[in-house]
Amino acid sequence: MRKVTGNAPVSDNIARILNEKGLKQAAVAKKAGYSRQVFCNIVNDYRNILPQDIMRIASALEVEPIELLNKEKSKGA
């Protein structure tokens, strides 16, 4: 499977927030309404992230959507 270009800041921020909050991907996936595999693909840049994904994931992580979009906080910045 090929990585998706352009997702890195969002995917990196999701991974960072998961780590900071000590959350499991499976639990957040379920809360956001994704299968574990789909959510794993989002976190690992193997799936395009759509605007509605940002809203669902931010809600599941209990953060503002801007936290996922912030390039300065992603590890790639």
N, C-alpha and C positions, 0 to 999 in steps of 0.2 A: 504494500500500500504506500502511496506517495504522500508526502507531507503537503499541506496546503500553504501557499504563500500568503502572507498578510495577516494571518491569525496570531502570530507569535506574541504580540503584546497582550492580547486578551487571554490566550492560553496560559502564558506565563503568570499573569495576574491571578487567574483562577487557581493555578497550582500554588502560588505564594499564599493566597488567602486560605486555601485548604490546609496548608502547612501551619500557618500562623494560628489558626483556630483549632488545629488538631482534629479536623473533620476527615471522615472517610469518604472517598469518591462514591462508593455505593450508596451511602446515606444521602448525599447531596443529589446524586442522580435520581434516586427515588423521589425525593422532595421536589425536584424540578420537573419530574414526569418523564425522565429519560431511562432507557435501559442502561445497565452498567457499561455495556460495550459502546453504546453511542456516546455516553458521557466521557468515557476513557478516550475515545477518538477525538472529542472536542479538546480535552485537556492536552492531548499529545499532538495536536495539529493535523489530524487525519480527516477532519470534517470541517466544511465551511461553517463559519459561525454567522448566523443571521441576526438581524436586530431583535427578533422575538426571542432568540436564544439568550441574548444579553439580559433581557428583562427577566426571563425565567430563572437563569442561573444566579443573577444578582439577588433576586428574591429568596432563592434557596440558601444562598450564602449569608443572607441578612446584611447586605451591603448596598450602597447606592450603585447604579449602573456605571457611573463615572469611574468608580474604583476598578472596574474591569477594563475600561478603555484608556486609563492613564498610562501613557508610555514611560513616564519618568519612574514609575514604580515597578515596571516589568524588569526582569533580570537581563533582558536583551538591550536595555537602554544604556 
